[in-house]
């Protein structure tokens, strides 16, 4: 079996040292193949050695500037460090180099959300959901971004699909409550969603506040 593939298998089994040994051998045998550097970098990233991981990802890029996975891994590294501008740049490069999976579009979208650019996040999150319709977190983030972009009907549609797939998603119920209280002007439906959020997560402070706000409004 290919040493990189076997190394990934060992990594998934938690056999870190054995995986590292195989990745090292893969690099020594094929120093012009970026895959060994990327795999080694991901091991280092998983144990929190970001500086060394970064050098391996950068080495992969220097060996093959079209190594989309290296840019994706760098994006994850910067995202974990809270450097969302850099993570956005790296995820964009991964897409430009041909990466086409739901994860890269999701991470690009979430980087933009963290940069307070929800409108720019929408198309990437939409693509993420298109590629993996079962990903409720991507759909939830899309629903939030659409609401921030004032596309309320679309937002509600996606949030409703989230609770359909995941009936325990308290934040989706809360945000549906907000949409019905504000955009739909339907206090009863909003109250229903806020109560559902509390039922799922009793300490959901924002939902609790929403309930008090509507009850106060009704009593006036």
Rosetta blueprint (number, residue, H / E / L):
1 X L
2 X L
3 X H
4 X H
5 X H
6 X H
7 X H
8 X H
9 X H
10 X H
11 X H
12 X H
13 X L
14 X L
15 X L
16 X H
17 X H
18 X H
19 X H
20 X H
21 X H
22 X H
23 X H
24 X H
25 X H
26 X H
27 X H
28 X H
29 X H
30 X L
31 X L
32 X L
33 X L
34 X H
35 X H
36 X H
37 X H
38 X H
39 X H
40 X H
41 X H
42 X H
43 X H
44 X H
45 X H
46 X H
47 X L
48 X L
49 X L
50 X H
51 X H
52 X H
53 X H
54 X H
55 X H
56 X H
57 X H
58 X H
59 X H
60 X H
61 X H
62 X H
63 X H
64 X L
65 X L
66 X L
67 X L
68 X H
69 X H
70 X H
71 X H
72 X H
73 X H
74 X H
75 X H
76 X H
77 X H
78 X H
79 X H
80 X H
81 X L
82 X L
83 X L
84 X H
85 X H
86 X H
87 X H
88 X H
89 X H
90 X H
91 X H
92 X H
93 X H
94 X H
95 X H
96 X H
97 X L
98 X L
99 X L
100 X L
101 X L
102 X H
103 X H
104 X H
105 X H
106 X H
107 X H
108 X H
109 X H
110 X H
111 X H
112 X H
113 X H
114 X H
115 X L
116 X L
117 X L
118 X H
119 X H
120 X H
121 X H
122 X H
123 X H
124 X H
125 X H
126 X H
127 X H
128 X H
129 X H
130 X H
131 X H
132 X L
133 X L
134 X L
135 X L
136 X H
137 X H
138 X H
139 X H
140 X H
141 X H
142 X H
143 X H
144 X H
145 X H
146 X H
147 X H
148 X H
149 X L
150 X L
151 X L
152 X H
153 X H
154 X H
155 X H
156 X H
157 X H
158 X H
159 X H
160 X H
161 X H
162 X H
163 X H
164 X H
165 X H
166 X L
167 X L
168 X L
169 X L
170 X H
171 X H
172 X H
173 X H
174 X H
175 X H
176 X H
177 X H
178 X H
179 X H
180 X H
181 X H
182 X H
183 X L
184 X L
185 X L
186 X L
187 X H
188 X H
189 X H
190 X H
191 X H
192 X H
193 X H
194 X H
195 X H
196 X H
197 X H
198 X H
199 X H
200 X H
201 X L
202 X L
203 X L
204 X L
205 X H
206 X H
207 X H
208 X H
209 X H
210 X H
211 X H
212 X H
213 X H
214 X H
215 X H
216 X H
217 X H
218 X H
219 X H
220 X L
